[in-house]
C-alpha cells in the first residue's frame, strides 16, 4: 500500500510523458476551488528540489502573516478566511461568523496562540454554558445550548488542528476537552388529526398547496421554496429537486441542494398533482410558490415559518417547527410500509444509516411488527396473543376530525385592512386589481387606529378614483408615487428616536425584521447625519 503524504506536503507523481511533476496547494478561490502551483523536471530528485524551493517561497510570504506568538483570535480569522470560508455555503458562513466574532474572539481571542491551553478552552465552554447567550435570554435562559457549545468547540478544534499542521503549535489543546453530551432531539410529529386540521386551516388562509406538498414529500424548506414549474411533470407526476433558496441579510441566494444525494426526483401522489395543476392556473410566476411582494422571487423561508405557526395556532394544534413537517412525512411513510432505503432517497439523505439513526423509534416498531408476523407464520402464534396488533397498510387515512377553520375578523371587501404592528404604529393596507391585470398593495401608517383609519379611507377613495380614470382612458401602465417603504418607516423611527441603537427594538417598532434594519442602517445613518 502506497504511503500517503501529510497534508500540506503537496503531491509528487510520474507523468505519462516520463517527466516528474510536483504540485502544491496554495489556497482557494471564493467559490471553493483549489488554487495550485506545480513544477516539473526530468529527474525525480530535481523535481523534489524545485518543489522545496516553491514551498519555501510561499511559506515565506505566509510567515509574514502568521506566527506562534500571534493572538488566537487573529489566527482564527486567518484560518476561517483562507481555509474554511471558501468551502462553506452562504448561510453556513453566517453561522460560523456569528460564532467566531460574537462568542470565541471576545472571550479567548487575545490569548497568544502558543499559550492557549486546554484549561482556557474548558473554562470558556463553562462560561458559555452558564452565561453565554447574547439575545433572547428571557425565553431560553442565560446559557447557550449544548449543541452551540459543541459547535464552538468544533471551530476551535479545526483552527488549532491547522495550526499544528503548520507547525505553529506542538499539539492541539482542544483535544480531550470535556463537552456537553450529545443529546438527541425529540422529534415533534403531527398526528393524523392535526394534519387534517392543518390542511383545513391552510385552505382558509390560502396556503393549502404549500403545506400539502411539504407533508407529501418532506422537502427541506429551502428546496420547497426554490421549486419552479419546469421541475414538475404533470404527466409522469415526477418532481425534480435541483436547487435550494436561502436569504442572508435580506439577499436572495439560489444554490445547489445540501448534498449530491439531495439532487433527486420524487414521485408525487396523483391527488397532489391534480391540486397543483388547478393551482397553476392562478399562478403567473415561474416559481411554484412566489413571493407575494415580488412574483419573480420565491417565497421567503421566514414567511413559511411564520405562516405555519399562525395556522397551527388557529387550528388548535401543537406548535412545531417547519422542519418537523419533514419528520411528520418520514414517520408517516415508515408507519405505512415504506422501506428505509426508499425513504432515504426520497428525503435526500446521504445514506440509509442517517435515516435509521433519526427515525430509530419508528424502525423499532417495524421490527416488532415483522417479528410478530414471522412468529405467527412459524410458531402458529397470532399477534393478538402477545398484545401486539400488526400495522395495516391503508391507501389514505379516513377523516378523523370535524374541525371548522378559524376565519377571524374580516373587513368587508373594498374597505382594506388594519393591524397594529408596534406599540405606537398602525398599518392600513388596500389591495385592488389595477388595469394592468395585477393586484398592487398600498399601505398607510398612523400613530393610532383612528389616524390610520382616516388615512386608509383617503387612500381607498384616491385609488378607486385613479383606477376609474385609467379605465375610461384605456390606460394600462401603472405608476405609483414613492411608497412608505420599510426603509422609510425605519428612517422616520430613527429620526424620532436618535438614541435608539438596538436593531431588534427598531425592527419591532417599525413592523420589519432585524435583517431589513441592518441592510438600511448605514445608509439611513448617513442621511440623518447630513440632515
MARTI-197689 format. One record per residue (C-alpha): residue in one letter; x, y, z. Coordinates in nm, 2 decimals. Last residue first. Layout:
- A,X,Y,Z
...
END
This chain:
- X,-2.98,6.62,0.75
- X,-2.63,6.51,0.65
- X,-2.60,6.30,0.97
- X,-2.96,6.16,0.92
- X,-2.88,6.06,0.56
- X,-2.56,5.89,0.66
- X,-2.73,5.70,0.94
- X,-3.00,5.59,0.69
- X,-2.75,5.44,0.45
- X,-2.55,5.27,0.73
- X,-2.86,5.10,0.88
- X,-3.05,5.00,0.56
- X,-2.95,4.64,0.55
- X,-2.93,4.60,0.93
- X,-3.29,4.72,0.97
- X,-3.40,4.47,0.70
- X,-3.21,4.19,0.87
- X,-3.37,4.27,1.20
- X,-3.72,4.23,1.07
- X,-3.99,4.49,0.99
- X,-4.30,4.61,1.17
- X,-4.15,4.95,1.25
- X,-4.14,4.92,1.63
- X,-4.04,4.56,1.63
- X,-3.75,4.62,1.38
- X,-3.63,4.92,1.59
- X,-3.62,4.72,1.91
- X,-3.43,4.44,1.73
- X,-3.18,4.69,1.58
- X,-3.09,4.83,1.92
- X,-2.94,5.18,1.85
- X,-3.22,5.40,2.00
- X,-3.08,5.74,2.10
- X,-3.20,5.92,1.78
- X,-3.56,5.81,1.84
- X,-3.77,6.04,1.62
- X,-3.52,6.02,1.33
- X,-3.47,5.65,1.39
- X,-3.85,5.60,1.36
- X,-3.87,5.80,1.04
- X,-3.58,5.62,0.88
- X,-3.71,5.28,0.97
- X,-4.06,5.36,0.82
- X,-3.89,5.50,0.51
- X,-3.67,5.19,0.47
- X,-3.97,4.96,0.50
- X,-4.15,5.15,0.23
- X,-4.40,5.44,0.25
- X,-4.44,5.43,-0.12
- X,-4.29,5.68,-0.37
- X,-4.57,5.77,-0.60
- X,-4.72,5.48,-0.80
- X,-4.71,5.40,-1.18
- X,-4.94,5.17,-1.37
- X,-4.94,5.13,-1.74
- X,-5.28,5.00,-1.86
- X,-5.46,5.32,-1.99
- X,-5.79,5.29,-2.17
- X,-5.88,5.65,-2.09
- X,-6.20,5.54,-1.91
- X,-6.02,5.25,-1.74
- X,-5.74,5.48,-1.61
- X,-6.00,5.73,-1.47
- X,-6.18,5.45,-1.28
- X,-5.85,5.32,-1.14
- X,-5.75,5.67,-1.02
- X,-6.09,5.73,-0.85
- X,-6.07,5.39,-0.67
- X,-5.72,5.46,-0.55
- X,-5.79,5.81,-0.43
- X,-6.10,5.70,-0.24
- X,-5.92,5.40,-0.09
- X,-5.62,5.61,0.02
- X,-5.85,5.86,0.19
- X,-6.02,5.59,0.39
- X,-5.68,5.44,0.48
- X,-5.55,5.77,0.61
- X,-5.87,5.82,0.82
- X,-5.84,5.46,0.96
- X,-5.47,5.51,1.04
- X,-5.54,5.83,1.24
- X,-5.82,5.65,1.44
- X,-5.61,5.33,1.50
- X,-5.31,5.52,1.64
- X,-4.97,5.65,1.53
- X,-5.06,5.61,1.17
- X,-4.94,5.42,0.86
- X,-5.06,5.38,0.50
- X,-5.00,5.08,0.27
- X,-5.07,5.00,-0.09
- X,-5.09,4.65,-0.24
- X,-5.10,4.61,-0.62
- X,-5.31,4.33,-0.77
- X,-5.21,4.28,-1.14
- X,-5.43,4.30,-1.45
- X,-5.26,4.61,-1.59
- X,-5.59,4.79,-1.53
- X,-5.54,4.75,-1.15
- X,-5.66,4.47,-0.93
- X,-5.70,4.61,-0.58
- X,-5.52,4.58,-0.24
- X,-5.56,4.82,0.05
- X,-5.35,4.81,0.37
- X,-5.36,5.02,0.68
- X,-5.08,4.98,0.94
- X,-5.08,5.10,1.30
- X,-4.77,5.23,1.49
- X,-4.71,5.33,1.85
- X,-4.68,4.99,2.03
- X,-4.60,4.80,1.71
- X,-4.76,4.65,1.41
- X,-5.13,4.71,1.49
- X,-5.34,4.60,1.20
- X,-5.60,4.74,0.96
- X,-5.74,4.60,0.64
- X,-5.89,4.75,0.32
- X,-6.26,4.86,0.29
- X,-6.33,4.72,-0.06
- X,-6.44,4.38,0.06
- X,-6.58,4.39,0.41
- X,-6.33,4.36,0.70
- X,-6.25,4.02,0.83
- X,-6.24,3.90,1.19
- X,-6.10,3.55,1.22
- X,-6.19,3.26,0.99
- X,-6.10,2.97,1.21
- X,-6.15,2.65,1.00
- X,-6.41,2.40,1.12
- X,-6.28,2.08,1.27
- X,-6.50,1.77,1.24
- X,-6.20,1.54,1.26
- X,-6.09,1.18,1.18
- X,-6.13,1.18,0.80
- X,-6.01,0.84,0.69
- X,-5.64,0.78,0.62
- X,-5.55,0.71,0.26
- X,-5.41,0.39,0.09
- X,-5.41,0.19,0.41
- X,-5.14,-0.05,0.52
- X,-5.23,-0.25,0.83
- X,-4.99,-0.24,1.12
- X,-4.97,-0.56,1.32
- X,-5.15,-0.56,1.66
- X,-4.95,-0.66,1.96
- X,-5.10,-0.80,2.28
- X,-4.89,-1.11,2.25
- X,-5.19,-1.33,2.19
- X,-5.32,-1.08,1.94
- X,-5.03,-1.14,1.71
- X,-5.14,-1.50,1.65
- X,-4.90,-1.77,1.75
- X,-4.86,-2.05,1.50
- X,-4.49,-2.08,1.56
- X,-4.37,-2.03,1.21
- X,-4.63,-1.80,1.05
- X,-4.74,-1.61,1.36
- X,-4.39,-1.58,1.48
- X,-4.29,-1.43,1.15
- X,-4.57,-1.18,1.17
- X,-4.48,-1.09,1.53
- X,-4.12,-1.04,1.44
- X,-4.22,-0.81,1.15
- X,-4.43,-0.59,1.38
- X,-4.16,-0.58,1.64
- X,-3.90,-0.47,1.37
- X,-4.14,-0.21,1.24
- X,-4.18,-0.06,1.59
- X,-3.80,-0.04,1.61
- X,-3.80,0.13,1.27
- X,-4.03,0.40,1.41
- X,-3.81,0.48,1.71
- X,-3.50,0.47,1.50
- X,-3.61,0.76,1.29
- X,-3.30,0.98,1.30
- X,-3.04,0.70,1.32
- X,-3.21,0.48,1.06
- X,-3.24,0.78,0.82
- X,-2.87,0.86,0.86
- X,-2.79,0.49,0.81
- X,-2.99,0.49,0.48
- X,-2.72,0.71,0.33
- X,-2.67,1.07,0.20
- X,-3.02,1.16,0.29
- X,-3.24,1.32,0.02
- X,-3.59,1.28,0.15
- X,-3.69,1.04,-0.12
- X,-3.36,0.85,-0.13
- X,-3.37,0.78,0.24
- X,-3.73,0.68,0.23
- X,-3.66,0.42,-0.03
- X,-3.37,0.27,0.18
- X,-3.59,0.28,0.50
- X,-3.88,0.08,0.35
- X,-4.22,0.24,0.30
- X,-4.49,0.05,0.50
- X,-4.74,0.30,0.62
- X,-4.55,0.36,0.95
- X,-4.24,0.44,0.76
- X,-4.42,0.70,0.53
- X,-4.59,0.86,0.83
- X,-4.27,0.90,1.02
- X,-4.09,1.04,0.72
- X,-4.38,1.29,0.64
- X,-4.40,1.40,1.00
- X,-4.02,1.44,1.02
- X,-4.04,1.68,0.72
- X,-4.33,1.86,0.89
- X,-4.09,1.89,1.19
- X,-3.86,2.11,0.97
- X,-4.13,2.38,0.98
- X,-4.10,2.38,1.36
- X,-4.39,2.27,1.58
- X,-4.66,2.43,1.78
- X,-4.93,2.19,1.90
- X,-5.26,2.22,1.71
- X,-5.56,2.45,1.78
- X,-5.62,2.52,1.41
- X,-5.57,2.90,1.46
- X,-5.24,2.83,1.64
- X,-5.12,2.58,1.38
- X,-5.21,2.83,1.11
- X,-5.02,3.11,1.28
- X,-4.71,2.90,1.35
- X,-4.71,2.78,0.98
- X,-4.74,3.13,0.85
- X,-4.44,3.25,1.04
- X,-4.23,2.95,0.92
- X,-4.33,2.99,0.55
- X,-4.27,3.37,0.57
- X,-3.92,3.31,0.71
- X,-3.85,3.08,0.42
- X,-3.92,3.36,0.18
- X,-4.15,3.29,-0.12
- X,-3.96,3.27,-0.44
- X,-3.87,3.58,-0.65
- X,-4.02,3.70,-0.98
- X,-4.36,3.74,-0.81
- X,-4.23,4.02,-0.60
- X,-4.43,4.11,-0.29
- X,-4.65,3.80,-0.26
- X,-4.33,3.59,-0.31
- X,-4.37,3.30,-0.54
- X,-4.46,2.94,-0.45
- X,-4.44,2.74,-0.77
- X,-4.18,2.98,-0.91
- X,-4.22,3.07,-1.28
- X,-4.49,3.32,-1.18
- X,-4.84,3.36,-1.31
- X,-5.02,3.13,-1.05
- X,-5.40,3.10,-1.08
- X,-5.40,2.82,-1.34
- X,-5.11,2.66,-1.15
- X,-5.33,2.59,-0.85
- X,-5.55,2.36,-1.05
- X,-5.25,2.16,-1.17
- X,-5.11,2.17,-0.81
- X,-5.43,2.01,-0.68
- X,-5.42,1.75,-0.95
- X,-5.06,1.67,-0.88
- X,-5.13,1.63,-0.51
- X,-5.41,1.38,-0.58
- X,-5.19,1.18,-0.81
- X,-4.93,1.12,-0.54
- X,-4.60,1.27,-0.63
- X,-4.29,1.08,-0.74
- X,-3.97,1.25,-0.62
- X,-3.66,1.30,-0.83
- X,-3.32,1.38,-0.67
- X,-3.05,1.63,-0.61
- X,-3.03,1.59,-0.23
- X,-2.80,1.29,-0.27
- X,-2.53,1.53,-0.40
- X,-2.56,1.73,-0.08
- X,-2.73,2.05,0.05
- X,-2.91,2.14,-0.27
- X,-2.74,2.36,-0.54
- X,-2.77,2.73,-0.50
- X,-3.01,3.03,-0.52
- X,-2.93,3.32,-0.29
- X,-3.17,3.60,-0.21
- X,-3.04,3.90,-0.01
- X,-3.22,4.01,0.30
- X,-2.92,3.98,0.53
- X,-2.88,3.62,0.41
- X,-3.17,3.46,0.23
- X,-3.19,3.10,0.11
- X,-3.32,2.91,-0.19
- X,-3.24,2.55,-0.29
- X,-3.18,2.38,-0.62
- X,-3.23,2.07,-0.83
- X,-3.53,1.88,-0.68
- X,-3.72,1.72,-0.97
- X,-4.09,1.64,-0.93
- X,-4.23,1.35,-1.13
- X,-4.61,1.30,-1.16
- X,-4.55,1.14,-1.51
- X,-4.80,1.36,-1.69
- X,-4.78,1.67,-1.47
- X,-4.40,1.69,-1.49
- X,-4.28,1.93,-1.22
- X,-3.94,2.10,-1.22
- X,-4.04,2.34,-1.50
- X,-4.30,2.49,-1.26
- X,-4.02,2.61,-1.03
- X,-3.93,2.48,-0.68
- X,-3.69,2.71,-0.47
- X,-3.94,2.75,-0.18
- X,-3.96,2.37,-0.13
- X,-3.58,2.31,-0.15
- X,-3.51,2.58,0.10
- X,-3.77,2.44,0.34
- X,-3.63,2.09,0.32
- X,-3.87,1.86,0.13
- X,-4.08,1.60,0.32
- X,-4.27,1.49,0.01
- X,-4.64,1.47,0.09
- X,-4.62,1.69,0.40
- X,-4.45,1.96,0.21
- X,-4.67,1.94,-0.10
- X,-4.99,1.97,0.12
- X,-4.83,2.25,0.32
- X,-4.77,2.47,0.01
- X,-5.09,2.38,-0.17
- X,-5.30,2.47,0.13
- X,-5.15,2.81,0.19
- X,-5.46,3.02,0.11
- X,-5.56,3.11,0.47
- X,-5.88,2.91,0.46
- X,-5.71,2.62,0.28
- X,-5.43,2.63,0.55
- X,-5.70,2.59,0.82
- X,-5.84,2.27,0.66
- X,-5.49,2.13,0.58
- X,-5.36,2.20,0.94
- X,-5.67,2.04,1.09
- X,-5.61,1.73,0.87
- X,-5.25,1.71,0.98
- X,-5.36,1.75,1.35
- X,-5.60,1.46,1.32
- X,-5.33,1.24,1.17
- X,-5.09,1.33,1.44
- X,-4.81,1.59,1.39
- X,-4.46,1.49,1.48
- X,-4.22,1.66,1.71
- X,-3.89,1.46,1.72
- X,-3.71,1.46,2.05
- X,-3.36,1.60,1.98
- X,-3.08,1.35,2.05
- X,-2.84,1.46,2.31
- X,-2.46,1.49,2.25
- X,-2.31,1.52,2.60
- X,-2.18,1.85,2.70
- X,-1.80,1.87,2.63
- X,-1.49,1.76,2.82
- X,-1.18,1.87,2.63
- X,-0.95,1.59,2.52
- X,-0.82,1.75,2.21
- X,-0.88,2.13,2.21
- X,-0.52,2.19,2.32
- X,-0.39,2.07,1.98
- X,-0.02,1.98,2.00
- X,0.31,2.13,1.91
- X,0.20,2.48,1.79
- X,0.28,2.69,1.48
- X,0.39,2.37,1.30
- X,0.16,2.45,1.00
- X,-0.01,2.11,1.06
- X,-0.05,2.20,1.43
- X,-0.20,2.54,1.34
- X,-0.45,2.35,1.12
- X,-0.56,2.14,1.42
- X,-0.60,2.46,1.62
- X,-0.84,2.60,1.36
- X,-1.04,2.27,1.35
- X,-1.05,2.24,1.73
- X,-1.17,2.60,1.78
- X,-1.45,2.57,1.52
- X,-1.56,2.23,1.66
- X,-1.56,2.37,2.02
- X,-1.79,2.65,1.92
- X,-2.02,2.39,1.75
- X,-2.02,2.18,2.07
- X,-2.12,2.48,2.27
- X,-2.40,2.56,2.03
- X,-2.52,2.19,2.05
- X,-2.53,2.21,2.43
- X,-2.75,2.51,2.43
- X,-2.61,2.85,2.53
- X,-2.67,2.98,2.88
- X,-2.87,3.28,3.01
- X,-3.22,3.13,2.97
- X,-3.43,3.05,2.66
- X,-3.71,3.30,2.65
- X,-3.57,3.56,2.89
- X,-3.22,3.53,2.74
- X,-3.35,3.61,2.38
- X,-3.01,3.76,2.29
- X,-2.64,3.72,2.39
- X,-2.64,3.37,2.54
- X,-2.31,3.27,2.70
- X,-2.39,3.29,3.08
- X,-2.38,2.94,3.23
- X,-2.30,2.71,2.94
- X,-2.09,2.96,2.75
- X,-1.89,3.03,3.07
- X,-1.82,2.65,3.10
- X,-1.71,2.63,2.74
- X,-1.46,2.92,2.80
- X,-1.33,2.75,3.12
- X,-1.26,2.43,2.92
- X,-1.09,2.63,2.65
- X,-0.86,2.81,2.88
- X,-0.79,2.49,3.07
- X,-0.69,2.32,2.75
- X,-0.42,2.58,2.70
- X,-0.37,2.88,2.47
- X,0.00,2.98,2.51
- X,0.12,2.92,2.16
- X,-0.18,3.11,2.01
- X,-0.14,3.41,2.23
- X,-0.46,3.48,2.43
- X,-0.65,3.78,2.29
- X,-0.93,3.58,2.12
- X,-1.03,3.40,2.43
- X,-1.37,3.55,2.53
- X,-1.44,3.82,2.27
- X,-1.29,3.60,1.99
- X,-1.50,3.29,2.06
- X,-1.85,3.43,2.12
- X,-1.96,3.71,1.89
- X,-1.69,3.71,1.62
- X,-1.63,3.34,1.58
- X,-1.99,3.21,1.65
- X,-2.16,3.47,1.44
- X,-1.91,3.43,1.16
- X,-1.96,3.05,1.15
- X,-2.34,3.09,1.14
- X,-2.31,3.35,0.86
- X,-2.08,3.13,0.66
- X,-2.33,2.84,0.69
- X,-2.59,3.05,0.52
- X,-2.35,3.15,0.23
- X,-2.23,2.79,0.18
- X,-1.89,2.69,0.30
- X,-1.58,2.58,0.12
- X,-1.42,2.92,0.06
- X,-1.48,3.01,0.43
- X,-1.28,2.73,0.59
- X,-0.91,2.76,0.47
- X,-0.82,3.12,0.39
- X,-1.08,3.34,0.57
- X,-1.15,3.10,0.86
- X,-0.79,3.01,0.93
- X,-0.68,3.38,0.92
- X,-0.97,3.48,1.15
- X,-0.89,3.20,1.40
- X,-0.52,3.30,1.38
- X,-0.61,3.66,1.47
- X,-0.83,3.54,1.75
- X,-0.56,3.31,1.89
- X,-0.33,3.61,1.92
- X,0.01,3.59,1.73
- X,0.30,3.43,1.91
- X,0.32,3.11,1.70
- X,0.35,3.32,1.39
- X,0.13,3.42,1.09
- X,0.13,3.70,0.83
- X,0.49,3.74,0.74
- X,0.53,3.36,0.78
- X,0.28,3.32,0.49
- X,0.51,3.50,0.25
- X,0.80,3.28,0.35
- X,0.58,2.97,0.32
- X,0.50,3.05,-0.04
- X,0.87,3.08,-0.15
- X,0.98,2.80,0.08
- X,0.73,2.56,-0.08
- X,0.84,2.65,-0.44
- X,1.20,2.59,-0.34
- X,1.11,2.26,-0.19
- X,0.92,2.17,-0.52
- X,1.23,2.26,-0.73
- X,1.44,2.02,-0.52
- X,1.18,1.75,-0.54
- X,1.16,1.78,-0.92
- X,1.54,1.76,-0.94
- X,1.54,1.45,-0.73
- X,1.27,1.29,-0.95
- X,1.46,1.36,-1.28
- X,1.31,1.50,-1.59
- X,1.16,1.80,-1.41
- X,0.82,1.97,-1.35
- X,0.69,2.23,-1.11
- X,0.33,2.30,-1.00
- X,0.12,2.57,-0.84
- X,-0.24,2.51,-0.71
- X,-0.55,2.70,-0.63
- X,-0.84,2.48,-0.51
- X,-1.20,2.57,-0.59
- X,-1.41,2.70,-0.30
- X,-1.61,2.96,-0.50
- X,-1.42,3.25,-0.35
- X,-1.10,3.08,-0.47
- X,-0.89,2.85,-0.26
- X,-0.53,2.84,-0.13
- X,-0.17,2.74,-0.20
- X,-0.20,2.37,-0.28
- X,0.14,2.25,-0.41
- X,0.20,2.02,-0.71
- X,0.51,1.82,-0.80
- X,0.56,1.67,-1.15
- X,0.81,1.42,-1.28
- X,0.85,1.37,-1.66
- X,0.81,1.04,-1.84
- X,0.53,1.16,-2.07
- X,0.27,0.96,-1.87
- X,0.35,1.17,-1.56
- X,0.54,1.05,-1.26
- X,0.39,1.19,-0.94
- X,0.45,1.42,-0.64
- X,0.18,1.59,-0.44
- X,0.19,1.86,-0.18
- X,0.33,1.83,0.17
- X,0.05,2.05,0.32
- X,-0.15,1.75,0.45
- X,0.09,1.46,0.50
- X,0.18,1.22,0.21
- X,0.00,0.88,0.20
- X,0.24,0.58,0.17
- X,0.14,0.34,-0.10
- X,0.00,0.00,0.00
END
